[in-house]
Amino acid sequence: MHAVAFHFHAQVLEKPQKGSRVIAYARRGGGFRVSSRVSTEDCRRGWHKTINGGYICDGEGYNVAAQPISFAPAPQGPNLDNPMPYDYRYVQRHNTIEYWKVPSLDEMKAVDEVLGRIRRRDKGGGASAEPQHDEDALREVLARARAIAADGGIAVSGEADAPALGVLEPAPSSEVAPPPPADPYDLPSYVHLRLARGFYVTANQQVDTWIQTVRGRYIAADSLSEVTPSSLKGELISSRNPLPIVFVTGIGANYFERATPKAALRPAGDVPQYARFALLEEVTEGKRRFYRVGENRYVSARVANVARLVSPPAGVKEGEKWIDVHLTEQTLVAYEGATPVFATVVSSGRAQHRTPPGSFRVYGKHVSIIMDDPDAGTESYSIEDVPWTQFYDKGYALHAAFWHDRFGRVRSHGCINLSPGDARRLFFWTGPEVPVGMHGAIAITGNPGTLISIRE
């Protein structure tokens, strides 16, 4: 039997009964194999067992059939082979509007009027700022939207609480604007959100001059830019490539060398960011520390991080996977028992958002998840589909960070940031395992989470 999810997030339960614990979920369009019907108690069309031992109810977020099936409309699924599983876009301007549908010219003008009132209010009644939309451009967009509608274009709805949108319709022949909201500062109901500069969204497809997001909403394409993630990839560790390893994380760093054996160290060329070397020796000159990484080649400790070998924490079994995070060095080393297998550099929480040390286990994994704090003032943020997220302590997680390239330095709001490539590698190495076709899983007895040891 085959199942496909039709809810944006469709739950997999621990037992075949309503109210049972959620142990995994699939995203709309995700499909996987299931057993034949095992029970109809609390589920009219029947419960089916999943590959991870959970249960789904046919008709409750899923459709089940004897042959492979799909569900439309559904967003493009994540590309699990790519460090960036979705097409990520950066919001370039404050007050970028996210619509529930492709808006008409009159609808966009109505939004601009509300934004103008808000700007005048916030400026204490000053002169109106320029509208967000250019009227000639709006008319061109509207004409194209009409053409798309004539061809049967579809506006896909988002989560379950999104309005039903259906087929794009041509604008009405009368040029009457929709009635304004009761509150002059309220945006119309066809607006989902005002986005701030620096927010990130995930693109499902481009509909002419609009980006349709994975959640089925619409943003003007020219207000978004594509994202280029860090190219950092960590180091596989083996007997031929052992710890300790020096990662050069500073930008514009130099090699140093001696003109004669007793001469002082002097700069001798550039070192690429994220270059890595075996640590041969640690030396001190005056108040400065250096790492020798070659016959007559050194790097400054100020621009480098060292991943070192440590013993397993108490209770770790032979061959058991676990992760060591060193907050001072900003390094992460993955182990199997006492054997290191992978090392890289990370970015943990900066001073006001310090990452707590301790011993934890991964309790939930998500191919991607929204992370946001829109009410944090100047530090507000919203990032759709943060990739390869592994929660280990309340809201703290290991996850990919595609929005910066300063790994090896504290940077985050408390989570442990990894490059997308490193985050993906660890995601498929740790437990709990996320079954094929599903988007996330919760640690349970038969699918436990990996130990994470965080130290200062």
Beta strands, then each sheet from edge to edge (+ up, - down):
strand 1: 2-5
strand 2: 9-13
strand 3: 22-27
strand 4: 31-39
strand 5: 47-50
strand 6: 55-57
strand 7: 62-65
strand 8: 87-91
strand 9: 96-99
strand 10: 191-195
strand 11: 200-207
strand 12: 210-213
strand 13: 218-220
strand 14: 224-226
strand 15: 235-236
strand 16: 245-248
strand 17: 253-258
strand 18: 265-271
strand 19: 276-278
strand 20: 281-285
strand 21: 288-294
strand 22: 297-300
strand 23: 304-307
strand 24: 321-326
strand 25: 331-336
strand 26: 339-345
strand 27: 358-361
strand 28: 364-373
strand 29: 381-393
strand 30: 396-400
strand 31: 416-418
strand 32: 440-442
strand 33: 451-455
sheet 1: 6+ 5- 4+ 1- 7+
sheet 2: 2+ 3- 32+ 28- 29+ 30- 31-
sheet 3: 13+ 12- 11+ 8- 14+
sheet 4: 9+ 10-
sheet 5: 15+ 26- 25+ 24- 33- 27+
sheet 6: 19+ 16- 23+
sheet 7: 18+ 17- 22+ 21- 20+
end
